[in-house]
């Protein structure tokens, strides 16, 4: 029987996941399809029950349902428990539906070769930051600081994950020379967002990695500013592709070609 996978969210029309997964399924000659499903407010439980009844082999979860879906699943993997959110659901051989979170690990894979001795600065303390911080902790990194405009939010994240150090944006600027990797997770820099940058990058360490989890635009104002210095910049497209590749591997037992997909999506987005 032909398998089928999905992504659920609201809105969902903008999602690049159907293109990405359909291409991977076709390239690996897997008899399956992947469809986007918009789930209206208040309809999540019914949507999950329908996915189960219709024998969906697995699905991705995007905003605003990553936390809300947890009570409707049979089991939650450690990756999702630690973050408190699910972005991938896998149907097991026994018919159970298990929630995973591939966002944080997907982001770290997008960075390429890094060392767990690198000193890391996370800008922002929201849901995206939580997933990335948790993944760094699981991989054995130790030197991580979380900077946020409201320091108490960073302190709360540090306390809940028992990892990292909370600092202000001003303290981040003062210590900027010491960080090997700087990761921008705040809403600043999104398409049509005209707000100022979270921190001034003057004095950033030479050859540091500067990343933004946003991929539309491909070059955010934060990355545009970083490119004035001798650093390596990374946009959020790699995170999108690698988190999807991890989900694909959970469903199909094989890891797809991520470099090719990043190139394809970059061209599709006008890069």
C-alpha positions in Angstrom: 0.0 0.0 0.0 1.3 3.5 -0.8 2.5 5.4 2.2 1.6 9.0 2.8 3.0 11.8 5.0 1.9 15.3 5.8 2.6 18.6 7.5 0.0 20.2 9.6 -0.2 23.8 10.8 -2.1 27.1 10.4 -1.4 28.7 8.0 0.3 26.1 5.9 0.3 27.3 2.2 3.7 28.9 2.5 5.4 25.6 3.7 8.4 24.4 1.7 8.2 20.9 3.2 5.9 19.4 0.5 8.3 20.3 -2.2 11.3 19.1 -0.2 9.8 15.7 0.9 8.2 14.9 -2.5 11.5 15.4 -4.2 13.3 13.2 -1.7 10.7 10.5 -2.0 10.9 10.5 -5.7 14.7 10.6 -5.8 14.8 7.5 -3.6 12.1 5.7 -5.5 9.8 5.5 -2.4 6.2 4.9 -3.3 4.7 7.6 -1.1 3.4 11.2 -1.1 3.5 14.2 1.2 0.7 16.7 1.5 0.1 20.0 3.4 -3.0 20.1 5.7 -4.3 23.3 7.2 -5.8 22.6 10.6 -8.2 25.3 11.8 -8.3 26.6 15.4 -9.9 24.2 17.7 -9.7 21.3 15.3 -6.3 19.8 16.3 -7.6 16.8 18.2 -10.0 15.8 15.3 -7.2 16.3 12.8 -4.9 14.0 14.7 -7.6 11.3 15.0 -8.2 11.6 11.3 -4.5 11.2 10.5 -4.4 8.1 12.6 -7.6 6.6 11.1 -6.4 7.3 7.6 -3.2 5.4 8.3 -0.8 8.4 7.8 2.7 7.0 8.1 4.0 10.1 9.9 3.7 13.9 9.8 5.4 17.2 10.6 4.0 19.8 12.9 4.5 23.5 12.5 3.1 26.6 14.2 0.9 26.9 16.2 0.6 23.2 17.2 4.0 22.0 18.3 3.1 22.1 22.0 -0.6 21.6 21.7 -0.3 18.2 19.9 1.6 16.5 22.7 -1.6 15.2 24.6 -2.9 13.6 21.5 0.1 11.3 20.8 0.8 7.9 22.3 4.4 8.6 23.3 6.9 11.4 23.4 10.6 10.9 22.6 13.2 12.4 24.9 14.1 15.1 22.3 10.5 16.4 22.5 10.2 16.1 26.2 13.3 18.2 26.9 12.0 20.9 24.5 8.3 20.7 25.3 7.4 20.6 21.6 6.9 18.2 18.8 7.7 18.8 15.1 7.7 15.2 13.8 5.3 12.3 14.4 6.4 8.8 13.6 4.1 5.8 13.3 5.8 2.7 14.8 5.5 -0.9 13.6 3.1 -1.5 16.5 0.9 1.3 15.3 1.8 3.8 18.0 2.3 7.5 17.1 5.5 8.9 18.7 6.4 12.6 18.8 10.0 13.8 18.2 11.7 17.2 17.8 14.3 17.5 15.1 14.6 21.3 15.1 17.6 21.8 17.4 19.6 19.0 16.0 18.7 20.0 12.5 20.0 23.5 13.2 23.3 22.2 14.6 23.8 20.0 11.6 23.4 23.1 9.4 26.4 24.7 11.0 28.7 22.0 9.7 31.8 21.1 11.6 31.9 22.6 15.1 33.6 21.6 18.3 31.9 21.1 21.6 34.6 23.4 23.1 33.2 26.3 21.0 31.8 29.2 23.0 28.2 29.9 21.8 25.9 32.9 22.1 22.2 32.5 21.6 20.2 35.7 21.0 16.6 35.2 22.1 14.9 33.0 24.7 11.8 31.8 22.9 10.7 28.4 21.5 13.3 28.2 18.8 16.1 29.1 21.2 14.9 26.4 23.6 15.2 23.7 20.9 18.7 24.8 19.9 20.0 25.1 23.5 18.6 21.7 24.4 20.3 20.1 21.3 23.7 21.7 22.2 23.3 20.3 25.8 22.5 16.8 24.5 25.6 16.9 22.3 27.9 17.8 25.2 28.6 21.4 24.5 29.3 23.4 27.7 30.1 27.0 27.0 26.8 28.6 26.1 25.2 32.0 26.9 21.6 33.0 26.3 21.1 36.8 25.8 17.6 38.3 25.8 16.2 41.8 26.0 14.3 40.7 29.1 17.0 38.9 31.1 14.5 37.1 33.3 13.2 35.1 30.3 16.8 34.0 29.6 17.2 33.1 33.3 14.0 31.0 33.1 15.2 29.1 30.1 18.6 28.4 31.8 16.8 27.2 34.9 14.4 24.9 33.1 17.0 23.3 30.9 19.7 23.4 33.6 22.2 24.6 31.0 23.9 27.8 30.0 24.3 31.3 31.4 21.8 34.1 31.1 23.0 37.6 30.0 21.6 40.8 28.7 22.1 42.1 25.1 24.4 44.7 26.4 26.6 42.1 28.2 26.5 40.0 24.9 28.0 43.0 23.0 30.7 43.5 25.7 31.7 39.8 25.5 31.2 39.5 21.7 34.9 38.9 21.0 34.9 35.7 23.1 32.2 33.8 21.2 32.9 31.4 18.3 29.3 31.0 17.3 26.5 33.6 17.4 22.9 32.5 16.7 20.1 34.9 16.1 16.7 33.4 17.1 14.6 36.5 17.8 11.8 37.7 15.4 14.0 40.6 14.4 15.1 40.3 10.8 12.1 38.5 9.5 10.8 39.6 6.1 9.1 43.0 6.3 10.4 43.5 9.9 12.1 46.9 10.1 13.1 46.7 13.8 16.7 47.3 14.8 19.2 44.4 15.2 19.3 42.7 18.6 23.0 43.6 19.2 25.8 45.5 17.5 28.2 43.1 15.8 31.2 45.5 15.9 34.1 43.6 17.6 32.9 40.2 16.7 35.6 37.5 16.7 37.4 36.9 13.3 36.2 33.8 11.5 33.3 33.3 13.9 30.1 31.6 12.7 27.1 34.0 12.6 23.7 32.3 12.0 20.1 33.4 11.7 17.3 30.9 11.9 15.3 33.0 9.5 15.4 31.9 5.8 13.0 34.4 4.2 14.7 36.7 3.4 17.8 34.5 2.7 20.0 37.4 3.8 18.4 39.0 6.9 19.5 42.4 8.2 21.5 40.6 10.9 23.4 38.5 8.3 23.8 41.6 6.1 25.5 43.4 9.0 27.6 40.3 9.8 28.9 40.2 6.3 30.8 43.4 6.9 33.2 41.5 9.1 35.4 38.5 8.5 33.0 35.8 9.6 31.0 32.9 8.1 27.3 33.5 7.8 24.6 30.9 7.7 20.8 31.5 7.1 17.9 29.4 8.4 17.5 27.3 5.2 19.9 24.7 6.4 18.0 24.2 9.6 14.8 23.8 7.6 16.4 21.2 5.4 18.2 19.2 8.1 15.3 19.0 10.5 13.3 17.7 7.5 16.0 15.3 6.6 16.0 13.9 10.1 12.2 13.4 10.0 12.6 11.7 6.6 15.2 9.3 8.0 12.9 8.4 10.9 10.1 7.6 8.5 12.0 5.9 5.7 15.3 4.7 7.3 17.5 6.7 4.9 19.1 10.1 5.0 18.4 12.3 1.9 20.8 14.6 0.1 20.7 17.9 2.1 23.3 19.9 0.1 21.4 19.4 -3.1 18.1 20.5 -1.4 19.6 23.6 0.1 20.8 24.6 -3.3 17.4 23.9 -4.9 15.5 25.9 -2.2 18.0 28.8 -2.4 17.3 29.1 -6.1 13.6 28.8 -5.5 13.7 31.7 -3.0 15.6 33.8 -5.4 19.1 33.4 -3.9 
